[in-house]
Amino acid sequence: MANEPQASCCSSGASNPAAAGDGTENLLAAASDDMTTCPVMVGSPVSKKAAEAVGLYRDHEGERYYFCCGGCGPAFDSDPARYAANMA
């Protein structure tokens, strides 16, 4: 099924960086100490190092939150307390 579209993240239509096969870093490939989950797409695994390298993070009330894709940052910005609570 070579013509199937790639999975999108956050229903934004943007390619999921963790699933990209175009030579970019796989966000799922890092060691487990580096792993966290996305507070917007709850349960989506994220490599902290890879997310920082591409700017997929926000700082809120002294904590850093990492995102699985570019669509999650703006969603987090709209209500940081709500999404931060997903990580508690």
N, C-alpha and C positions, 0 to 999 in steps of 0.2 A: 504494500500500500504506500508506495513512494509519494503519491500525490496528496496524502492526508496532511492537513495543516498541523503545525507544531502546537503543542499545548500552550495556552496563554495563562497568564498569572493575573489574579485579581479581576478577572473579567474585563481587563482593559484592552485585550487584543494584543498586548505586547508579548513578545516571546519571553518565556520563563528562563531567566539566566541560569537556573540550576539544571535545566534540561537542554541547554544549547549545545549543538554539536558542531559549532563553527570555529573551534579552536580557542574559544574563551574558557576561562577557568570554571570548572564545575563546582558550584557552591556546595554540593553534597560530598565532595571528595576529601574534605579535610579531616583531621584527627578528631576524635570524639570530644576532647577537651575544648576544642574550638567551636563546637556546635551549639546552637541554640535554636529556638523556634521563632517564627514571625508572630508579632503580637496582633497583626491585622488578619492574616490568613492563619489562624490558630492551628498549630500542629505542623505547619510547613517548615521543614528543617532548613537552617541557614548556617553557613560557615561565617563566623565573625570576621575572620581575616579577609576573606573574599568580599564580604559585604562592605567592609571598610574601604577596601581597595577601589571599589566602584561607587562609593558614596551612598550605599543603601543602609543608612542609619540615621538616627536622631538622638539627641540627648534631651532628657526631660527629668527635672527634679533630681539631678545628680546621678541618674542611671542612663546607660546607653541601650538603645533598642535597635535591633537589626532586622532588616526586611528581606523578603524573598524576591521582590521585584520592584521596579520603579513606581508602580502604581500604589504601593503600600505607604510610601512616605507622605504623599499628600493626604491620604486617608487618615493617617496617624496625626498629621498636623491639624486636621479638622476637629479632633477631640482626643488629645493625648491622654488625658486621665482615663477615659473609657478603655483605650487600647492598652495602656500600661497595666490596668487592672487584670487584663488577660494573662499577664506574666506573673502575677502574685501567687 
